[in-house]
């Protein structure tokens, strides 16, 4: 993954370009080292730039790299991020997509390495929703939720060839990725089926994971054994997305971008002004604004936000709080 959202916001707030340049340079460096198939590996030697793990997928180790490409486009309106996302998405669909699942393949040959569902892949349908690919997102979420319904949680690894939990990967540490994608799909479609999915997940958590002082990791989704551990992302992401799923009119359901750890970054016009220090990669002139609007009940491909809305929409939370250009006040 990268720190592209957090570091760029920090630079835009402080006027110090160092943070943005470091994060943008890292993202660009990874993208430029993609294979001729357009795929990136899972681990890279940061000193030599050589790939040390050449398996390519959309799950652990690389998930937020793809997530932040498109979210950076939403937050900063940088067409280089949109170009990188579109190129990466095309390669993923061509070489990794096995409907409705995504596999791991060798980044240079495209040969299948793992036919396995990795729990961190759950973020991808949500990113597809943001970028306008609703039908693909729906199909994948139905399959992922099917695992939840069958096992009472999503294990860290599920072997798609055997139809069984991957040995040694039976735990569910209360991860949020599937719930996040269900949340985005509901906002985009208002289809109550996603409320039912959320209710199913909420019920399972209360029945299987709730303890006297919190919620515990499922050490084994098959046996129901618990671990004396509650990851911080359960509160910052899992519980948050479930809460917002059932509170459609919450002010945070729009005009904000969630970081990969579930922190809220407001969409501000000032964030799109790089003050002359962003490292830009000119994309082809054919790159278009292809994001889809959340909450849309019309066709799949519509702008996520109009230019007017990105500047400070009328009839919005921003106007009601006069917070379109929110200032940061530091203590004396």
C-alpha positions as CSV (number, residue, x, y, z in Angstrom):
1,X,0.0,0.0,0.0
2,X,0.9,3.7,0.2
3,X,0.4,6.8,2.2
4,X,-0.8,8.8,-0.8
5,X,-4.0,10.2,0.8
6,X,-2.6,11.0,4.2
7,X,0.7,12.5,3.1
8,X,-0.8,14.6,0.3
9,X,-3.4,16.1,2.7
10,X,-0.6,16.8,5.1
11,X,1.4,18.7,2.4
12,X,-1.7,20.6,1.3
13,X,-2.4,21.7,4.9
14,X,1.1,22.6,5.8
15,X,2.5,23.8,2.5
16,X,5.5,21.5,2.9
17,X,5.8,19.4,-0.3
18,X,8.1,16.8,1.2
19,X,5.3,14.5,2.3
20,X,3.4,14.5,-0.9
21,X,6.5,14.0,-3.0
22,X,7.6,11.0,-1.0
23,X,4.2,9.3,-1.2
24,X,3.6,10.2,-4.8
25,X,7.1,9.1,-5.7
26,X,6.5,5.7,-4.0
27,X,3.2,5.1,-5.8
28,X,4.7,6.2,-9.2
29,X,7.8,4.0,-8.6
30,X,5.6,0.9,-8.0
31,X,3.5,1.7,-11.1
32,X,6.5,2.2,-13.3
33,X,7.9,-1.2,-12.3
34,X,4.7,-3.0,-13.4
35,X,5.3,-5.9,-15.8
36,X,4.5,-5.9,-19.5
37,X,1.1,-7.4,-18.4
38,X,0.4,-4.4,-16.3
39,X,0.7,-6.2,-13.0
40,X,2.7,-5.5,-9.9
41,X,4.1,-7.9,-7.4
42,X,3.5,-8.2,-3.7
43,X,6.9,-7.2,-2.2
44,X,9.6,-5.1,-3.6
45,X,13.2,-4.3,-2.4
46,X,13.0,-0.6,-1.7
47,X,16.8,-0.2,-2.2
48,X,17.2,-2.0,-5.5
49,X,13.7,-1.7,-6.9
50,X,13.7,-5.4,-7.6
51,X,10.5,-7.4,-7.0
52,X,11.1,-10.0,-4.3
53,X,7.6,-11.5,-4.4
54,X,6.3,-11.8,-7.9
55,X,2.8,-13.0,-7.2
56,X,0.3,-10.5,-8.3
57,X,-3.2,-10.1,-6.7
58,X,-5.6,-7.6,-5.2
59,X,-5.4,-8.8,-1.6
60,X,-2.9,-8.5,1.2
61,X,0.2,-6.5,0.6
62,X,-1.2,-4.5,-2.4
63,X,-4.8,-3.7,-1.6
64,X,-4.5,-0.1,-0.5
65,X,-2.2,0.6,-3.5
66,X,-5.1,0.1,-5.8
67,X,-7.6,1.6,-3.4
68,X,-5.6,4.8,-3.1
69,X,-5.2,5.3,-6.8
70,X,-8.9,6.0,-7.3
71,X,-9.5,7.7,-3.9
72,X,-6.6,10.1,-4.7
73,X,-8.4,11.0,-7.9
74,X,-11.6,11.7,-6.0
75,X,-9.9,13.8,-3.3
76,X,-7.2,15.7,-5.4
77,X,-8.7,15.4,-8.9
78,X,-5.3,14.3,-10.3
79,X,-5.7,12.7,-13.7
80,X,-2.4,10.8,-13.2
81,X,-4.0,8.7,-10.5
82,X,-7.0,8.1,-12.7
83,X,-4.8,7.0,-15.5
84,X,-2.8,4.6,-13.2
85,X,-6.1,3.2,-11.8
86,X,-7.6,2.6,-15.3
87,X,-4.4,0.9,-16.5
88,X,-4.2,-1.3,-13.4
89,X,-7.9,-2.2,-13.4
90,X,-7.7,-3.3,-17.1
91,X,-4.7,-5.6,-16.2
92,X,-6.5,-7.0,-13.2
93,X,-9.7,-7.8,-15.2
94,X,-7.6,-9.4,-18.0
95,X,-5.3,-11.5,-15.9
96,X,-6.7,-12.0,-12.4
97,X,-10.5,-12.0,-12.8
98,X,-12.1,-15.4,-12.7
99,X,-15.7,-14.5,-12.4
100,X,-16.8,-13.8,-9.7
101,X,-13.4,-14.3,-8.0
102,X,-9.9,-12.9,-8.3
103,X,-6.8,-15.1,-8.3
104,X,-3.1,-14.5,-7.7
105,X,-1.0,-14.9,-10.8
106,X,2.7,-14.5,-11.7
107,X,3.2,-10.8,-12.6
108,X,5.4,-11.6,-15.6
109,X,3.8,-14.7,-17.1
110,X,0.2,-14.4,-15.9
111,X,0.3,-18.1,-14.8
112,X,-2.1,-18.8,-11.9
113,X,-0.3,-19.1,-8.6
114,X,-3.2,-19.2,-6.1
115,X,-6.9,-19.9,-6.8
116,X,-7.8,-18.6,-3.4
117,X,-10.0,-15.9,-1.8
118,X,-7.9,-13.7,0.4
119,X,-10.0,-11.7,3.0
120,X,-8.4,-8.4,2.1
121,X,-9.7,-8.8,-1.4
122,X,-13.0,-7.6,0.1
123,X,-12.1,-4.0,-0.5
124,X,-12.2,-4.4,-4.3
125,X,-15.9,-4.3,-4.9
126,X,-16.1,-1.0,-2.9
127,X,-13.5,0.5,-5.1
128,X,-15.3,-0.8,-8.2
129,X,-18.4,1.0,-7.0
130,X,-16.6,4.3,-6.7
131,X,-15.1,3.9,-10.2
132,X,-18.5,2.9,-11.8
133,X,-18.3,-0.9,-12.2
134,X,-21.4,-1.7,-10.3
135,X,-22.3,-5.0,-11.9
136,X,-18.8,-6.5,-11.3
137,X,-19.0,-5.3,-7.7
138,X,-22.4,-6.8,-7.1
139,X,-21.3,-10.2,-8.5
140,X,-18.2,-10.4,-6.4
141,X,-19.9,-9.2,-3.2
142,X,-22.6,-11.9,-3.6
143,X,-19.9,-14.5,-3.8
144,X,-17.9,-13.2,-0.8
145,X,-21.1,-12.9,1.3
146,X,-21.8,-16.5,0.4
147,X,-18.7,-17.5,2.2
148,X,-19.8,-15.5,5.3
149,X,-23.3,-17.2,5.2
150,X,-21.7,-20.6,4.9
151,X,-19.0,-20.2,7.6
152,X,-20.3,-17.5,9.9
153,X,-17.4,-15.2,9.0
154,X,-14.7,-14.8,6.3
155,X,-11.5,-16.7,7.0
156,X,-8.2,-15.2,6.0
157,X,-7.9,-17.7,3.2
158,X,-10.5,-19.8,1.4
159,X,-9.4,-22.2,-1.3
160,X,-11.6,-21.8,-4.3
161,X,-10.5,-25.2,-5.9
162,X,-11.4,-27.3,-2.9
163,X,-14.2,-25.1,-1.6
164,X,-12.7,-25.3,1.9
165,X,-10.9,-23.0,4.3
166,X,-7.2,-22.8,3.5
167,X,-5.2,-24.7,6.2
168,X,-3.7,-22.3,8.7
169,X,-5.9,-19.4,7.6
170,X,-9.2,-20.2,9.4
171,X,-9.2,-17.0,11.6
172,X,-11.4,-14.0,11.2
173,X,-9.9,-11.0,13.0
174,X,-13.1,-8.9,12.6
175,X,-11.9,-7.4,9.3
176,X,-14.0,-4.6,7.7
177,X,-13.3,-5.0,3.9
178,X,-16.4,-7.0,2.9
179,X,-18.6,-4.8,5.1
180,X,-17.1,-1.6,3.5
181,X,-18.0,-2.9,0.0
182,X,-21.5,-3.7,1.1
183,X,-21.8,-0.2,2.5
184,X,-20.7,1.4,-0.8
185,X,-23.0,-0.8,-2.8
186,X,-26.0,0.2,-0.7
187,X,-25.2,3.9,-1.1
188,X,-24.9,3.5,-4.8
189,X,-28.0,1.4,-5.4
190,X,-30.3,1.7,-2.3
191,X,-31.0,-1.9,-2.8
192,X,-32.3,-3.4,0.5
193,X,-30.5,-6.6,-0.2
194,X,-27.3,-4.9,1.1
195,X,-29.1,-4.0,4.3
196,X,-30.0,-7.6,4.7
197,X,-26.3,-8.6,4.2
198,X,-25.3,-6.0,6.8
199,X,-27.9,-7.3,9.2
200,X,-26.6,-10.9,8.7
201,X,-23.0,-9.8,9.4
202,X,-24.1,-7.8,12.5
203,X,-26.1,-10.7,13.9
204,X,-23.2,-13.1,13.4
205,X,-20.8,-10.7,15.1
206,X,-23.1,-10.4,18.1
207,X,-23.7,-14.1,18.3
208,X,-20.2,-15.4,17.6
209,X,-17.7,-12.7,18.6
210,X,-19.3,-10.6,21.3
211,X,-17.8,-10.8,24.8
212,X,-18.3,-9.1,28.1
213,X,-15.8,-6.3,27.3
214,X,-15.8,-6.1,23.5
215,X,-15.6,-8.3,20.4
216,X,-13.0,-11.0,20.0
217,X,-11.2,-12.4,17.0
218,X,-12.5,-15.7,15.7
219,X,-9.5,-17.9,15.9
220,X,-11.3,-20.5,13.8
221,X,-14.5,-19.8,11.9
222,X,-15.2,-23.5,11.7
223,X,-15.1,-24.2,15.5
224,X,-16.0,-20.8,16.8
225,X,-13.0,-20.6,19.0
226,X,-12.1,-17.1,20.1
227,X,-8.8,-15.3,20.6
228,X,-8.3,-12.8,23.5
229,X,-7.8,-10.0,21.0
230,X,-9.8,-7.2,19.4
231,X,-7.9,-5.4,16.6
232,X,-8.2,-1.6,16.5
233,X,-9.6,-1.6,13.0
234,X,-12.8,-3.2,14.4
235,X,-13.8,0.1,15.9
236,X,-12.2,2.4,13.3
237,X,-13.6,0.5,10.3
238,X,-15.8,-2.5,10.9
239,X,-18.2,-1.0,13.4
240,X,-18.1,2.4,11.6
241,X,-19.2,1.0,8.2
242,X,-21.9,-1.1,9.8
243,X,-23.2,2.0,11.7
244,X,-23.2,4.1,8.5
245,X,-24.9,1.4,6.5
246,X,-28.0,1.6,8.7
247,X,-27.9,5.4,8.9
248,X,-28.4,6.4,5.3
249,X,-28.9,10.1,6.0
250,X,-25.7,10.4,8.1
251,X,-23.8,13.5,7.1
252,X,-20.6,11.4,6.6
253,X,-22.3,9.4,3.7
254,X,-20.9,11.7,1.1
255,X,-18.4,14.6,0.7
256,X,-15.8,12.5,2.5
257,X,-13.2,10.0,1.5
258,X,-12.3,7.2,3.9
259,X,-8.7,6.3,4.2
260,X,-7.7,2.6,4.2
261,X,-8.0,2.7,8.0
262,X,-11.4,4.2,8.0
263,X,-10.4,7.8,8.8
264,X,-12.5,10.6,7.3
265,X,-10.9,13.1,4.9
266,X,-13.3,15.9,3.7
267,X,-13.5,16.6,0.0
268,X,-12.2,20.2,-0.2
269,X,-11.6,22.4,-3.3
270,X,-8.3,23.5,-1.8
271,X,-7.0,19.9,-1.8
272,X,-7.0,20.0,-5.6
273,X,-4.6,22.8,-5.8
274,X,-1.1,21.3,-5.7
275,X,0.6,24.7,-5.2
276,X,3.0,23.8,-7.9
277,X,4.9,20.9,-6.2
278,X,2.9,17.8,-7.2
279,X,4.9,15.3,-9.3
280,X,2.6,14.9,-12.3
281,X,2.6,12.2,-14.9
282,X,0.8,13.5,-18.0
283,X,-1.8,10.8,-19.0
284,X,-3.1,10.2,-22.5
285,X,-5.5,12.9,-23.7
286,X,-8.2,10.3,-23.9
287,X,-8.4,9.8,-20.1
288,X,-11.9,10.8,-19.1
289,X,-13.7,11.6,-15.9
290,X,-15.3,8.1,-15.5
291,X,-16.3,7.9,-11.9
292,X,-19.8,7.0,-11.0
293,X,-22.0,9.0,-8.7
294,X,-22.8,7.3,-5.4
295,X,-26.5,7.0,-4.6
296,X,-27.3,6.9,-8.3
297,X,-30.3,5.0,-9.3
298,X,-29.6,5.6,-13.0
299,X,-27.0,4.1,-15.3
300,X,-23.8,2.7,-14.1
301,X,-21.4,5.3,-15.6
302,X,-22.1,8.7,-14.2
303,X,-19.7,11.3,-12.7
304,X,-19.3,10.6,-9.0
305,X,-19.2,14.3,-8.3
306,X,-19.9,17.2,-10.6
307,X,-17.4,20.1,-10.8
308,X,-19.9,22.3,-8.9
309,X,-20.2,19.8,-6.1
310,X,-16.4,19.4,-5.8
311,X,-16.1,23.1,-5.2
312,X,-18.7,23.2,-2.4
313,X,-22.1,21.9,-3.3
314,X,-25.3,23.8,-2.6
315,X,-27.9,22.0,-0.4
316,X,-25.1,20.0,1.2
317,X,-23.6,19.4,4.6
318,X,-20.8,21.7,3.6
319,X,-23.1,24.6,3.1
320,X,-25.1,24.0,6.3
321,X,-22.0,24.1,8.4
322,X,-20.1,26.7,6.3
323,X,-17.3,24.2,6.3
324,X,-16.4,24.1,2.6
325,X,-13.0,25.6,3.3
326,X,-12.5,24.2,6.7
327,X,-9.4,25.7,8.5
328,X,-7.1,23.8,10.7
329,X,-6.4,25.7,14.0
330,X,-3.3,24.6,15.9
331,X,-2.7,25.4,19.6
332,X,-0.5,28.3,20.4
